């Protein structure tokens, strides 16, 4: 990147205190006008694309899949847990079949709402109900900006994307590595990356379920970051991990290890099938959703067999593929529909719902914008709770874009503003202002306007509302150019959030010890 003030490969945390938690818009010291930290709530009822009978048809079809076809659980320890619970475990294969009553009874213990605890209590998140939380892009192998183009993920970009995720108040959690820093060795990458998350952010964060060692290290780092005891951490979920099924109908050993270790300690698991209609799932949306639901139910049930009451989230990621090329497509009408229907299914089981802000664009252009807007429309109307990849996702998940992150921040703020209720009372009805102006006048100078104009409307970060002549005189700037300027300014303005020196030392000592021990295995 061309921003030469952020090229370090060590966290810029030591000696920096008083972290920026986002100044109010219009503040004298705020370089970028943004909303204060707030967790949005959806005030209107969720959309119902399918009738109750149609949702029940998908539910029953999902149970039929689990009863008759079953699902492969590749970890012997997991199959033993399922066998003890009464599942039909094939002794000659990895296949497990579930009686429908076992699924329906087991998932009842999953909580409908819970709190996720950040190291900064002001950034705790409510999960479930009508609450929404937006996370940064996660796990792409590449990063890009308009100055230096597309490149392989690296530590510098990883840390800068963390800084932006901390800086912008509308990003509520760190959903994984904003880009995969492949210049860090795979055996200790999780240790260095999770330490960066603690040093550079104070929000809820994610650990990957890639075997028991990485998950246990993540749990311990979350505990140290909060200065909590093991008992307190077990009472206060503080870490989240996404479990992707190997669609169709398979859960692998690393993911199952992750569920066992996380759920046993009352940490948050999100079961997310990756069911692309026409590729890893039936080509019809009803069929793809049936498979998504079967895989999600099997995973949710397994978390509750490990520990009844463990926090779990129903993840939906059903979209379609381009039938000409086989490439995943996102932000499509099909994705919008499945985002809404996925919410209906999650509410059927009374658990929180995960979905994503996604697109398949290869550059920051109109396609990137409108596919994200469509995704956001679907997930809002579907009452998504945990919104993964909400800022910065490009190329169907293969690239994290610095400019797209800023564009998405503007979109997320607009969604947040849209969700705020319209106040109707004697003051807002403005009868006196209308009386003062009368026919043919204007309202710019009225006391009613003068008292409210500073905060009357949402102030965009990117949108340019000047007329054509003024815009042309300013050099005809495009949205991506403004986003490029904004992300660089945010990196300059970033301050690391405060971190207790004792916690820092304990964390560094733990990472050093685990690094000396060799970290985690790189094959399974």
Buried (B, 14 or more C-beta within 10 A) or exposed (E): BEBEEBEEBEBBBEEBEEBBBBBEBEEEEBEBBBBEBEBBEBEEEBBBBBEEEBBEBBBEBBBEBBBEEBBBBBBEEBBEBBEEBBBBBEEEEBBBBBBBEBBBBBBEBBBEBBBBBBBBEEBBBBBBEBBBBBBBBBBBBBBBBBEEEBBEBBBBBBBBBBBBBBBBBBBBBBBBBBBBBBEBEBBBBBBBBBBBBBBBBBBBBBBBBBBBBBBBBBBBBBBBBBEBEEEEBBEBBBBBBBBBBBBBBBBBBBBBBBBBBBBBBBBBBBBBBBBBBBBBBBEEBBBBBBBBBBBBBBBBBBBBBBBEEBBBBBBBBBBBBBEEEEEBBBBBEBBBBBBBBBBBBBBBBBBBBBBBBBBBBBBBEEBBBEBBBBBBBBBBBBBBBBBBBBBBBBBBBBBBBBBBBBBBBBBBBBBBBEBEEEEEEEEEEBEEBBEBBEEEEEBEEBEBBEEBEEEEEBBBBBEEEEEEEEEEEEEEBBBBBBBBBBBBBBBEBBBBBBBEEEBBEBBEEBBEEBBEEEBBBEEE
